[in-house]
């Protein structure tokens, strides 16, 4: 990503006006201007490991998850905007933001998060990928919907709710290549299990040499036989030995995978898939468009 130039504060000393000559009181105090990315917190300084994760507590009753906390973050890039209503029930509007690395390196773990039903300042603002924004609101750890059952083992989905303020127009962030092509099964370790995969939630990532274990299926509660109004997903082959709650797949949260994507058939392979890492009774990578799927 091309980084904008930083604002460099310039202090002009007044000749003869210092604390040792001419009876002056010294140079006036100057507070350096923050960078164009702002001086607020970063997401990766707020989010972290789920210390409350407990595989023995399958019902997730009385989990000691973190309570809501209020924060101001600055200098995040919009990496995705949910404008695809996969369920036909108005499930759009969420925005995914990610810390912009100021040093040019890869973003660290826990740099991304989903902004649930955001408000905007100004109110008529529409977010686009690449926008650099600030956020003010509450960070929460969602334990799952009461109606469908909590996530097992005190698993939580970090999300935030509040106000997004645009800072300036930027260029879209490049995805973090999290899994590289190869034959070593350990290449999937970053996404194997809740504690590992949680680090990348809300972030834009790329996984290479992808194989599906089976074809795509509709949500079991889908009201349409053609899957036109439901979640549509397939499981990725990342090796065995993981809990069923931590299966990793690909789904249509952000893009009409069934209608506009490639055929999702058993054993299908892709050169790479790019998307947002999400969680809802299992981890998914959610492509944003057909361009995110390299065949």
N, C-alpha and C positions, 0 to 999 in steps of 0.2 A: 504494500500500500504506500503511495506517495504521501509522505508526511508534510503538512504545511509548515512554513517557517514559524519559529517561535517568536514571541514578542519579547524583545530585549529591552529592559528598562534602562534609560539613560539618565544619569544624575549629573547636573551641571553645578559645580562648586562655584560659589560667589567669591570672587577675589577679595581678600581683605576681611571676609566675614567668617572668621573661625574663632575658636575659643582661646587663642593665644595672642591675637593682635587686634588692634582697632576697637577693643571693647565689645566685639561681637559675641554672640551666644553659640557659635558653632553652626555647622551645616544643618539645615532642617532635616528632620527624620523623614526618610523615604521608605515606603513599603513597596518592595519589588512587585511588579505586576505578575499575576500568574501566567502560565503558558496558555496558549490558545485552547488547550484541552482542559483548563480549569484546575482548581486546587482541591476539589472534593475527593472523597474516597473512591477506591476502585473495588469492583465486585469481588475480585479474588482476595481482597483483604477482609471481606465480610463473610463470604461463604467458606466452608471448609468441610472436613470429614464429618460424617454423621456418627458422633460418639454414642448416640442412643441406639444405633443399629443393633438388634438383638434377635438372632435367628430362633431363639427359644420362645420368643413371644409371638407366636403365629397369629394370634387374634389382634395384636397391636393395641391391647388395652393398657392404659396408664403408661404409655411410652413417655420417656423423659426427653422428648424432642425440644429443640430450641423454640422459645416463644417469639412472637412478633417483635421486631426491632425496627426503629425508624432511622433512615439514613439519607444523606445527600451524596449521590455519586456524580462525577463529571467525566466527560471525555470518553463516552462509550459509543461504539459504532452500531448502527442498526444493521443486523445481518439477515433478518427475514421479517416479513410482515405476513400474517395469516389472512389471506383474502380468498381462501377456498373453503366453502362450506360443505365439508365432506358428509355431514349428517343431515343436511337439509333443515337444520333447526337453528340457523343463524350462528353457527359456531365459527365466527371470524372475528378479527380485530386484535388478537394478541400480537405483541411485538417481541422480537428477540434481540437483545442488545449484548454487546461483548466489549470488554476492555480493549482499548487500542494500545498495543505495546509501544512505549515511547522510545525504546532503545533499538527497535528494528528486529528484535528477536521474536521467536514464536510466543504466542500468548501462553501464560502459565495456566495450570489447572484451575478450575473454579472461576474462570474469567467470564462466563456467560450465564444468562438467566432469562427466563420468560417473564415479560411484563403482562400480567393478566388484566384484561379490560382497561387499558390505560386511558387517562385523560391527557389533554395537551394544552400547552400554553404557547401560542394563542390557540383557542378552542377549535379553530377551523384548520389547524395544521394537519397535514397527512404525511406520515413517515414513509421514507423510501430507503432501501438498502444503501448503505454508504453514508447516510446522515450521521453527523457527530452530535450527540445529545447529552443532556444532563437528566438525572432522574431524582425525584424526591418522593419518598413514600415508605411503605412497610415491606420488610423482608419477612417471609413466613416459610415454614416447612409444612407442606400439605400432606396429611396422613392418608388421604384418599377419601372418596365420597362415602358418606354414611349409608346412602341408599343402596349402593352396590357392594359395600364392604371395604374396610380399610385395607391398605397395602399390608401384606404380611411382614412379620419380623421388624416392625417399627420402621420400615422403609418410608422415606418421605420424598416429596418433590419440592425442591426450593423454587419459589416464585415470588414476584414482587407486585405490588399494587399501588398505584399512585400517579404522579404527574410527570410527563416527559416534556422537556423544553429543548427545542433545537438550538444547537450552538453554531454550526456552520455546515454547508454542503461538503461532503467528502467523497472519496471514491470507494466502491465496495471493497470490503476486506477479502483477502485471499483465504481459502480454507486451510486449516491446519491438517497436514497429512498425518493421520494418527496411526494408520495401518498401512505398511508398505507391502508390495508384492513380494512373494517368496514362497519357500517350501517349509520354513520353520513354523510349526504351529504356535510358537510363543509370540509370533507377530501380533496375535489377537489379545495378548495379555492386558492391554490397556482397556479393553472392553469386557473382560471376563469377570463377572461377579459385580454385585452392587457397589462395593467400596471402590472398585476401580472405575467402573463406568460412570458413577455419580460425578466424578471430577469434570466430565466433559458436557454435562447437561447444559442446554441452552447455547452451546458453542457450535460454530460452523466448522465441520470436519470433513475429511476425505478419507475413504477407505479403499484400498486397492485390491484387485484380484478377488472379487466377491463371487460366492457361490450360494445359491439358495438350496435349502434342504428339501423344500417342497414348494408347491404352487401357492399362489396368494389365495387367501380365504377372507370371507366377510365376517364381521362381528356376529357372534351367535344370536344377538338380538336384532339383527338387521331386518327392517320391515319390507325390503325390496329384494326380490329374487335375483335382480341384476346387479346388486351391490351398489346401486346409485345413491343411496342415502345411508351410508354407514362407513365405519372404519374398514379399510381394506389393507391387508398386510401379509407379509411372507417372512419366514424365519431365515436368517443368515447362518451359514455354517461357520461357526467360530470354534468348533471343537466341543467335546463333551465335558462332563464333570462340573456343570454349573447348575445352580438351583433353577427350578422351573419359573420362579419369579423374576429371574434375571436373563431370560432368553432375549437375544438381540435380533431385531428384524428391520424390515423396511416397510414404511406405510405411507398413507395418502393424506396425512394431516395438513400438508401445505400445498399439495399438488394433486391433480386428478390422475393418479397413477394408473387406474383401470382404464379410463377413457382416452387419455392422451399419452400414457407411458408405453414402454415396450411390453411384450407378452411376459407375464410372470408365471413361469412354468417350473415344475420340479427339476432340479439340477441346473437351472439356468445360470449362466455365468456372465459377469460384467467386468470390464477392465477396471472400472472404479465407480464408486457412488459418492456423491457429495451431498451434504444436508445438515440439518440441525439435529443434535442428539436430544431426544425427548424421553419421557417416562410416563407410563400409565399402565400399571400391572405388567410391566416389562419394558425394556429399552428398545427404542427404535431410532433409525436414521430417517429423517423426513426430507426428501428432495424438494427443492423449491420450484423446479421446472424440468422439462425434458433434458435441458442442457446439463443438469446435474447427474445424469446417468450416462456413463461412457460405455458403449457396447463393444 
